[in-house]
């Protein structure tokens, strides 16, 4: 991911998420040196991800697939790529948080070896000013 990708990423982020990351969140991730990718099919962007690696851990902060290409295995391919990149960077475990209401993401993560290890109460913003928990998941690399 580069600055040139941000308009596409932010447009998709707003379409895909009720509480999207801002352009500033993505720009800050780039500036901070986080691992940021845009996956392309031919020349067309189809997915993006932001991952942080620290010592022997990787943390998936954002992974999203454009609505027009969902259910084609792209999310799984990107997740496996991220896992291999994390491992290459020295990570031996991979963490993420996911909304319990995001059943498609939960199923994807479970298919790729992630296991629920905890819960963060009130982690995500939700409708009507409420908060939604996060399921913390981990995968050994």
Backbone as CSV, one residue per row, in Angstrom:
resi,resn,N_x,N_y,N_z,CA_x,CA_y,CA_z,C_x,C_y,C_z
1,UNK,0.852,-1.182,0.000,0.000,0.000,0.000,0.891,1.237,0.000
2,UNK,0.494,2.197,-0.824,1.195,3.475,-0.888,0.165,4.596,-0.740
3,UNK,0.654,5.804,-0.661,-0.253,6.957,-0.593,-1.213,6.980,-1.780
4,UNK,-0.746,6.520,-2.944,-1.588,6.519,-4.143,-2.770,5.562,-4.018
5,UNK,-2.671,4.571,-3.145,-3.750,3.594,-2.948,-4.820,4.083,-1.967
6,UNK,-4.521,5.126,-1.215,-5.391,5.494,-0.103,-6.810,5.850,-0.513
7,UNK,-7.002,6.514,-1.627,-8.377,6.876,-2.003,-9.210,5.618,-2.264
8,UNK,-8.642,4.618,-2.951,-9.362,3.365,-3.186,-9.610,2.630,-1.868
9,UNK,-8.588,2.561,-1.021,-8.707,1.862,0.260,-9.798,2.514,1.115
10,UNK,-9.771,3.822,1.242,-10.745,4.520,2.084,-12.154,4.389,1.512
11,UNK,-12.293,4.481,0.213,-13.607,4.297,-0.415,-14.179,2.922,-0.083
12,UNK,-13.361,1.890,-0.196,-13.819,0.541,0.124,-14.058,0.365,1.614
13,UNK,-13.205,0.923,2.426,-13.364,0.850,3.878,-14.722,1.406,4.288
14,UNK,-15.110,2.536,3.709,-16.408,3.161,4.039,-17.578,2.308,3.570
15,UNK,-17.401,1.637,2.437,-18.462,0.777,1.909,-18.606,-0.504,2.740
16,UNK,-17.512,-0.996,3.261,-17.503,-2.295,3.921,-17.805,-2.268,5.414
17,UNK,-17.532,-1.150,6.074,-17.589,-1.134,7.541,-18.476,-0.016,8.066
18,UNK,-19.287,-0.355,9.055,-20.153,0.648,9.691,-19.325,1.685,10.457
19,UNK,-18.150,1.273,10.946,-17.256,2.167,11.676,-15.874,2.072,11.033
20,UNK,-15.730,2.706,9.865,-14.499,2.543,9.079,-13.305,3.294,9.653
21,UNK,-12.121,2.776,9.295,-10.902,3.539,9.549,-10.944,4.787,8.669
22,UNK,-10.317,5.842,9.119,-10.233,7.074,8.331,-9.002,7.021,7.432
23,UNK,-8.948,7.939,6.492,-7.746,8.057,5.665,-6.529,8.310,6.548
24,UNK,-6.725,9.097,7.610,-5.641,9.366,8.542,-5.133,8.110,9.239
25,UNK,-6.048,7.197,9.572,-5.618,5.934,10.192,-4.698,5.149,9.266
26,UNK,-5.075,5.079,7.990,-4.239,4.351,7.026,-2.926,5.092,6.771
27,UNK,-3.001,6.406,6.621,-1.783,7.196,6.389,-0.834,7.076,7.583
28,UNK,-1.374,7.120,8.785,-0.541,6.956,9.987,0.114,5.581,10.023
29,UNK,-0.612,4.564,9.601,-0.060,3.205,9.555,1.110,3.126,8.588
30,UNK,0.959,3.767,7.436,2.054,3.806,6.467,3.264,4.526,7.054
31,UNK,3.036,5.692,7.651,4.134,6.500,8.194,4.847,5.796,9.355
32,UNK,4.071,5.030,10.145,4.634,4.348,11.307,5.417,3.094,10.915
33,UNK,5.353,2.735,9.631,6.098,1.566,9.180,5.379,0.244,9.376
34,UNK,4.060,0.294,9.601,3.300,-0.945,9.681,3.351,-1.618,8.312
35,UNK,3.079,-2.901,8.301,3.036,-3.658,7.055,1.664,-3.439,6.417
36,UNK,1.626,-2.725,5.320,0.372,-2.355,4.663,0.397,-2.852,3.221
37,UNK,-0.632,-3.564,2.829,-0.684,-4.131,1.475,-1.997,-3.840,0.786
38,UNK,-1.914,-3.775,-0.537,-3.086,-3.825,-1.398,-2.878,-5.033,-2.299
39,UNK,-3.843,-5.934,-2.306,-3.789,-7.111,-3.169,-4.474,-6.756,-4.480
40,UNK,-3.872,-7.163,-5.572,-4.410,-6.846,-6.892,-4.703,-8.110,-7.684
41,UNK,-5.724,-8.034,-8.504,-6.026,-9.070,-9.483,-5.751,-8.409,-10.824
42,UNK,-4.643,-8.849,-11.441,-4.105,-8.135,-12.595,-3.704,-6.761,-12.065
43,UNK,-4.232,-5.681,-12.610,-3.855,-4.359,-12.113,-4.891,-3.784,-11.147
44,UNK,-6.018,-4.478,-11.007,-7.120,-3.946,-10.204,-6.987,-4.310,-8.725
45,UNK,-7.084,-3.327,-7.831,-7.053,-3.637,-6.402,-8.320,-4.389,-5.998
46,UNK,-8.151,-5.403,-5.140,-9.293,-6.204,-4.702,-9.375,-6.354,-3.182
47,UNK,-8.259,-6.105,-2.479,-8.251,-6.282,-1.029,-7.097,-5.483,-0.437
48,UNK,-7.137,-5.301,0.880,-6.059,-4.591,1.558,-5.937,-5.101,2.981
49,UNK,-4.773,-4.861,3.562,-4.533,-5.308,4.926,-3.482,-4.428,5.590
50,UNK,-3.582,-4.357,6.916,-2.590,-3.670,7.738,-2.211,-4.623,8.868
51,UNK,-0.913,-4.849,9.015,-0.412,-5.761,10.031,0.778,-5.116,10.732
52,UNK,0.875,-5.347,12.015,1.991,-4.862,12.814,2.783,-6.075,13.289
53,UNK,4.091,-6.047,13.099,4.935,-7.104,13.644,5.865,-6.481,14.678
54,UNK,5.938,-7.137,15.832,6.790,-6.686,16.928,7.473,-7.921,17.517
55,UNK,8.775,-7.934,17.432,9.609,-9.028,17.924,9.119,-10.343,17.327
56,UNK,8.433,-11.193,18.116,8.010,-12.492,17.596,6.495,-12.605,17.459
57,UNK,5.815,-11.464,17.390,4.363,-11.457,17.253,3.930,-10.630,16.050
58,UNK,2.846,-11.063,15.430,2.192,-10.279,14.381,0.770,-9.987,14.853
59,UNK,0.283,-8.791,14.529,-1.070,-8.384,14.890,-1.774,-7.875,13.639
60,UNK,-2.828,-8.552,13.258,-3.625,-8.120,12.113,-4.540,-7.001,12.580
61,UNK,-4.378,-5.833,12.003,-5.163,-4.671,12.407,-6.351,-4.420,11.500
62,UNK,-6.213,-4.784,10.225,-7.298,-4.573,9.266,-7.069,-5.506,8.085
63,UNK,-8.113,-6.195,7.671,-8.093,-6.966,6.430,-9.482,-6.840,5.832
64,UNK,-9.540,-6.462,4.576,-10.819,-6.233,3.928,-10.734,-6.598,2.458
65,UNK,-11.822,-7.175,1.963,-11.931,-7.562,0.556,-13.069,-6.754,-0.059
66,UNK,-12.816,-6.160,-1.221,-13.843,-5.357,-1.901,-15.121,-6.178,-2.067
67,UNK,-16.238,-5.566,-1.820,-17.530,-6.251,-1.859,-17.768,-6.974,-3.189
68,UNK,-17.325,-6.391,-4.288,-17.582,-6.971,-5.615,-16.846,-8.281,-5.864
69,UNK,-15.831,-8.600,-5.035,-15.065,-9.836,-5.255,-15.075,-10.754,-4.027
70,UNK,-15.981,-10.503,-3.098,-16.052,-11.369,-1.923,-16.564,-12.746,-2.309
71,UNK,-16.259,-13.714,-1.452,-16.664,-15.118,-1.620,-15.941,-15.802,-2.773
72,UNK,-14.724,-15.343,-3.062,-13.905,-15.956,-4.121,-12.571,-16.478,-3.584
73,UNK,-12.419,-16.508,-2.271,-11.196,-17.018,-1.677,-10.082,-15.996,-1.532
74,UNK,-10.362,-14.749,-1.879,-9.332,-13.707,-1.827,-8.896,-13.430,-0.394
75,UNK,-9.841,-13.366,0.527,-9.503,-13.116,1.923,-8.577,-14.193,2.479
76,UNK,-8.859,-15.436,2.147,-8.009,-16.536,2.600,-6.617,-16.471,2.009
77,UNK,-6.530,-16.144,0.735,-5.216,-16.014,0.093,-4.411,-14.882,0.722
78,UNK,-5.073,-13.759,0.980,-4.382,-12.632,1.600,-3.957,-12.988,3.025
79,UNK,-4.812,-13.663,3.763,-4.476,-14.058,5.124,-3.274,-15.001,5.145
80,UNK,-3.197,-15.918,4.213,-2.045,-16.828,4.142,-0.773,-16.073,3.751
81,UNK,-0.915,-15.107,2.846,0.237,-14.278,2.489,0.740,-13.511,3.714
82,UNK,-0.190,-12.923,4.467,0.188,-12.182,5.667,0.874,-13.093,6.676
83,UNK,0.370,-14.301,6.820,0.989,-15.259,7.739,2.419,-15.569,7.323
84,UNK,2.631,-15.757,6.037,3.990,-16.063,5.570,4.909,-14.855,5.747
85,UNK,4.395,-13.660,5.520,5.193,-12.448,5.731,5.520,-12.262,7.210
86,UNK,4.566,-12.551,8.071,4.799,-12.442,9.511,5.881,-13.426,9.942
87,UNK,5.780,-14.637,9.432,6.766,-15.653,9.756,8.151,-15.254,9.248
88,UNK,8.184,-14.724,8.037,9.445,-14.262,7.453,10.078,-13.162,8.310
89,UNK,9.235,-12.351,8.958,9.717,-11.265,9.818,10.088,-11.756,11.219
90,UNK,9.927,-13.055,11.471,10.319,-13.609,12.758,9.192,-13.877,13.731
91,UNK,7.959,-13.656,13.305,6.822,-13.902,14.205,6.594,-15.403,14.363
92,UNK,6.239,-15.794,15.570,5.893,-17.190,15.822,4.425,-17.324,16.234
93,UNK,3.767,-16.185,16.405,2.336,-16.195,16.674,1.687,-14.976,16.034
94,UNK,0.413,-15.140,15.691,-0.334,-14.143,14.927,-1.635,-13.893,15.680
95,UNK,-1.915,-12.634,16.009,-3.101,-12.269,16.770,-4.023,-11.375,15.939
96,UNK,-5.299,-11.384,16.309,-6.269,-10.463,15.721,-7.459,-10.345,16.654
97,UNK,-8.248,-9.306,16.436,-9.528,-9.147,17.112,-10.610,-9.120,16.047
98,UNK,-11.772,-9.668,16.385,-12.892,-9.691,15.443,-14.199,-9.521,16.223
99,UNK,-15.143,-8.856,15.590,-16.465,-8.697,16.200,-17.176,-10.051,16.236
100,UNK,-17.840,-10.391,17.325,-18.632,-11.626,17.352,-19.725,-11.632,16.283
101,UNK,-20.215,-10.456,15.916,-21.271,-10.360,14.900,-20.744,-10.583,13.480
102,UNK,-19.430,-10.584,13.289,-18.841,-10.758,11.963,-18.593,-12.253,11.717
103,UNK,-19.681,-12.967,11.477,-19.603,-14.426,11.366,-18.788,-14.878,10.161
104,UNK,-18.807,-14.129,9.081,-18.013,-14.499,7.902,-16.523,-14.431,8.227
105,UNK,-16.101,-13.379,8.914,-14.690,-13.242,9.288,-14.298,-14.322,10.297
106,UNK,-15.150,-14.571,11.266,-14.863,-15.627,12.241,-14.633,-16.968,11.547
107,UNK,-15.498,-17.291,10.602,-15.362,-18.556,9.876,-14.057,-18.587,9.083
108,UNK,-13.708,-17.483,8.439,-12.451,-17.397,7.683,-11.261,-17.643,8.607
109,UNK,-11.234,-16.960,9.725,-10.108,-17.085,10.644,-10.004,-18.510,11.191
110,UNK,-11.125,-19.094,11.543,-11.111,-20.474,12.052,-10.611,-21.444,10.983
111,UNK,-11.039,-21.262,9.735,-10.562,-22.121,8.635,-9.056,-22.033,8.458
112,UNK,-8.491,-20.902,8.847,-7.058,-20.690,8.674,-6.282,-20.864,9.975
113,UNK,-6.867,-21.583,10.916,-6.136,-22.006,12.102,-6.138,-21.073,13.289
114,UNK,-6.890,-19.995,13.231,-6.978,-19.098,14.380,-7.941,-19.688,15.410
115,UNK,-7.595,-19.523,16.681,-8.394,-20.041,17.787,-8.698,-18.889,18.734
116,UNK,-9.943,-18.828,19.211,-10.320,-17.799,20.181,-9.585,-18.042,21.491
117,UNK,-8.950,-16.985,22.007,-8.205,-17.115,23.264,-8.691,-16.138,24.335
118,UNK,-9.612,-15.248,23.975,-10.090,-14.285,24.955,-11.113,-13.348,24.360
119,UNK,-11.509,-12.400,25.188,-12.534,-11.441,24.776,-12.178,-10.078,25.365
120,UNK,-12.316,-9.030,24.553,-12.138,-7.659,25.037,-13.536,-7.038,25.122
121,UNK,-13.960,-6.744,26.329,-15.303,-6.196,26.550,-15.397,-4.774,26.002
122,UNK,-16.458,-4.499,25.240,-16.732,-3.153,24.753,-15.656,-2.575,23.861
123,UNK,-14.984,-3.397,23.105,-13.825,-2.972,22.309,-14.221,-2.131,21.094
124,UNK,-15.285,-2.522,20.406,-15.679,-1.865,19.158,-16.877,-0.945,19.363
125,UNK,-16.926,0.184,18.634,-18.156,0.984,18.644,-19.270,0.207,17.939
126,UNK,-20.496,0.410,18.395,-21.648,-0.258,17.793,-22.773,0.755,17.645
127,UNK,-23.864,0.307,17.069,-25.010,1.185,16.805,-25.548,1.798,18.096
128,UNK,-26.136,2.966,17.957,-26.808,3.661,19.068,-25.894,3.950,20.247
129,UNK,-24.601,4.172,19.964,-23.663,4.516,21.015,-23.242,3.357,21.901
130,UNK,-23.695,2.171,21.575,-23.309,1.007,22.364,-21.915,0.539,21.956
131,UNK,-21.428,-0.512,22.599,-20.117,-1.087,22.308,-20.286,-2.589,22.084
132,UNK,-19.422,-3.144,21.243,-19.432,-4.583,20.980,-18.092,-5.168,21.424
133,UNK,-18.150,-6.343,22.001,-16.927,-7.033,22.418,-16.091,-7.401,21.198
134,UNK,-14.845,-7.747,21.447,-13.959,-8.309,20.429,-13.547,-9.696,20.897
135,UNK,-13.554,-10.629,19.974,-12.997,-11.945,20.231,-11.520,-11.865,19.836
136,UNK,-10.644,-12.196,20.758,-9.213,-12.202,20.479,-8.869,-13.606,19.976
137,UNK,-8.197,-13.658,18.826,-7.844,-14.935,18.228,-6.333,-14.998,18.014
138,UNK,-5.814,-16.229,18.039,-4.377,-16.447,17.900,-4.132,-17.650,17.005
139,UNK,-3.059,-17.567,16.253,-2.608,-18.679,15.429,-1.098,-18.814,15.606
140,UNK,-0.654,-20.021,15.851,0.788,-20.268,15.888,1.299,-20.329,14.463
141,UNK,2.483,-19.755,14.244,3.072,-19.764,12.903,4.205,-20.783,12.824
